[in-house]
Amino acid sequence: MNERHTLVRTLHDMGAAVWLGGSLMGAVGLNGASKDVSDSGDRVRVASSGWARWAPVSAAAIGAHVVGGLGLLLANRGRVRGQSGVTANTAVKTALTVVAIGTTVYSGVLGARLAKAGKVHAEGGTVASAVTPDDVATAQQQLRGLQWATPVLTAAIVALGSQQGEQQRPGQMLGGITAKVAHFAGR
C-alpha cells in the first residue's frame, strides 16, 4: 500500500488535463476567434489550420492519459476488484474515455474535411453562412456539437479520476472492501 506510482499517475492526470484544456480552448478560443477573421473565406481555413497544429499535442495527451490509466489499473487491480465503488467508477471512466477518444477522432476527420475544402465563405470555423457549400456546412454543424461533447466528456473523466483518488484514502479503502465482502457474503 506504500507503493508510489507517480509517473503513471502524472501521465494519466496531465494527459487528461491537456486533453480537456486543449479541447475547451479550441472550442472557445480558436473556433470563437475564427469569427473575427475579416475575410469570411479564410475563417474555416484558419480554424482548421489551428486545429491541425494542435492535433499532435492532443494525440500525445490522449496517449499519455491512456498509458497512465493502464498503469494505474495494473497497479490498483486488487482495489478495482475488491473495493466497493471502484469497479463501477473504473468501468464508467473507461467507457467515457473510449467515447471521448471517438469524439476527438471524428472531430479530426471532420476538421480534415474542412481543411480540404479550401477557401469557403462561412461565419466561423464551425458556423456556416448562407453561401457555405452544403457538405462544408454539414461538417461544421457536426463539429459545433462535437466541440462541446469532448470537453464535457473529458471533464467527467477528470472528475472520476478525482473520485478515484478519494477512494484511495485508508478509511474509504477499508469501508469499500468491507462493503464488497458483505455484499458477496450475503449472496
FENURSUL-V993234 format. One record per residue. RES is the residue in one letter. PHI is phi in radians with two decimals (* if undefined). D_FIRST is the distance of its C-alpha to the first C-alpha in Angstrom with 2 decimals. Layout:
res/phi/d_first
RES/PHI/D_FIRST
RES/PHI/D_FIRST
This chain:
res/phi/d_first
M/*/0.00
N/-1.58/3.82
E/-1.17/5.52
R/-1.89/8.47
H/-2.28/10.83
T/-1.07/13.69
L/-1.11/16.49
V/-1.20/15.94
R/-1.14/15.19
T/-1.14/18.35
L/-1.00/20.35
H/-1.05/19.48
D/-1.28/20.28
M/-1.17/23.19
G/-1.03/24.66
A/-1.13/24.79
A/-1.12/26.19
V/-1.17/28.87
W/-1.05/29.75
L/-1.11/30.20
G/-1.08/32.01
G/-1.16/34.26
S/-1.20/35.29
L/-1.22/36.04
M/-1.10/37.94
G/-1.11/39.90
A/-1.16/40.93
V/-1.41/41.90
G/-1.41/42.95
L/-1.20/44.17
N/-1.14/45.67
G/-1.13/46.95
A/-1.21/48.54
S/-1.06/50.21
K/-1.19/52.62
D/-1.52/53.83
V/-1.17/55.04
S/-1.14/58.81
D/-1.52/59.80
S/-1.07/58.72
G/-1.38/58.90
D/-1.77/56.09
R/-1.09/53.55
V/-1.15/51.92
R/-1.08/52.09
V/-1.15/50.41
A/-1.08/47.56
S/-1.10/47.11
S/-1.12/47.15
G/-1.10/44.43
W/-1.13/42.16
A/-1.11/42.89
R/-1.20/41.82
W/-1.39/38.54
A/-0.90/37.79
P/-1.13/36.22
V/-1.18/33.87
S/-1.07/32.98
A/-1.07/32.40
A/-1.13/30.11
A/-1.12/28.12
I/-1.10/27.86
G/-1.04/26.87
A/-1.09/24.13
H/-1.08/22.82
V/-1.16/22.98
V/-1.08/21.40
G/-1.10/18.51
G/-1.11/18.21
L/-1.12/18.28
G/-1.10/15.58
L/-1.17/13.27
L/-1.08/14.48
L/-1.12/13.78
A/-1.17/10.18
N/-1.96/9.65
R/-1.01/12.35
G/-1.14/10.82
R/-1.18/10.46
V/-1.07/13.85
R/-1.37/15.37
G/-1.86/14.06
Q/-1.88/13.80
S/-1.00/17.27
G/1.64/18.43
V/-1.28/15.96
T/-1.07/18.25
A/-1.11/21.30
N/-1.02/20.02
T/-1.13/19.08
A/-1.13/22.48
V/-1.13/24.45
K/-1.11/22.89
T/-1.12/23.59
A/-1.09/27.12
L/-1.10/27.77
T/-1.12/26.69
V/-1.08/29.14
V/-1.14/31.86
A/-1.14/31.36
I/-1.09/31.65
G/-1.07/34.80
T/-1.16/36.30
T/-1.18/35.62
V/-1.12/37.21
Y/-1.13/40.13
S/-1.05/40.71
G/-1.11/40.97
V/-1.09/43.45
L/-1.14/45.53
G/-1.09/45.38
A/-1.12/46.66
R/-1.08/49.44
L/-1.14/50.41
A/-1.07/50.39
K/-1.25/52.78
A/-1.19/55.09
G/1.33/56.25
K/-1.43/58.25
V/-2.28/58.31
H/-1.45/59.19
A/-2.72/56.57
E/-1.29/55.58
G/-2.97/52.16
G/-1.04/49.48
T/-2.15/48.65
V/-2.22/51.87
A/-1.34/55.02
S/-2.02/58.55
A/-1.10/61.71
V/-1.82/62.44
T/-1.20/59.01
P/-1.00/59.37
D/-0.99/58.05
D/-1.15/55.44
V/-1.22/54.02
A/-1.08/54.15
T/-1.12/52.26
A/-1.09/49.48
Q/-1.09/49.39
Q/-1.10/49.16
Q/-1.13/46.18
L/-1.13/44.48
R/-1.04/45.20
G/-1.34/42.95
L/-1.12/40.26
Q/-1.10/40.03
W/-1.76/38.61
A/-1.12/36.65
T/-1.10/34.29
P/-1.10/33.32
V/-1.13/32.87
L/-1.12/30.63
T/-1.23/28.53
A/-1.13/28.31
A/-1.13/26.96
I/-1.10/24.35
V/-1.10/23.29
A/-1.10/23.28
L/-1.18/21.14
G/-1.11/18.62
S/-1.11/18.67
Q/-1.08/18.20
Q/-1.09/15.11
G/-1.07/13.68
E/-1.15/14.76
Q/-1.20/13.23
Q/-1.58/9.68
R/-1.13/10.77
P/-0.92/9.57
G/-1.13/13.17
Q/-1.18/13.51
M/-1.13/10.67
L/-1.10/12.26
G/-1.10/15.65
G/-1.19/15.17
I/-1.22/14.06
T/-1.07/16.88
A/-1.13/19.30
K/-1.15/18.67
V/-1.11/19.25
A/-1.08/22.27
H/-1.10/23.61
F/-1.28/23.63
A/-1.21/24.95
G/-1.37/27.79
R/-1.31/29.02
